[in-house]
């Protein structure tokens, strides 16, 4: 009976999200829908895993507008092609990053990393 009680407690604790400073941690999510990023501006902690989730029928990605000295973008997600697919990046450096969808350059957003 003790083993069953311990198992129930372990399963219950596994269902509770990790907490930081008394608040549950949740991966920040940007939705790609109607050819827009929602929210258009997001503030996250450095190292947080940011998820871009496609809710359109079209392919999308997220790529920084700024580039390094060699011409490569500061960050770029993989292109997700179907409704419900997602991609993620964990920014390592603080800063404000304006980004766009390279497939649909009118889609623009801002990621602020603190």
URRAGI-V816052 format. One line per field, one symbol per residue. ss: DSSP state (h for helix, s for strand, l for the rest). burial: I if it has 9 or more other C-alpha atoms within 8 Angstrom, else O. A space follows every 10 residues. Layout:
ss->???
burial->???
This chain:
ss->lhhhhhhhhh hhhhllllss llssllllss sssllsssll ssssllllss ssssllllls llssllslll llsllsllls lllllsssss llllssssss lllllllsss sssl
burial->OOOOOOOOOO OOOOOOOOOO OOOOOOOIOI IIIOOIIIOI IOOIOIOIII IIIIIIOOII IIIIIIIOOO OOIIOIIOII IIIOIIIIOI IOOIOOIIII IIOIOOIIII IIIO
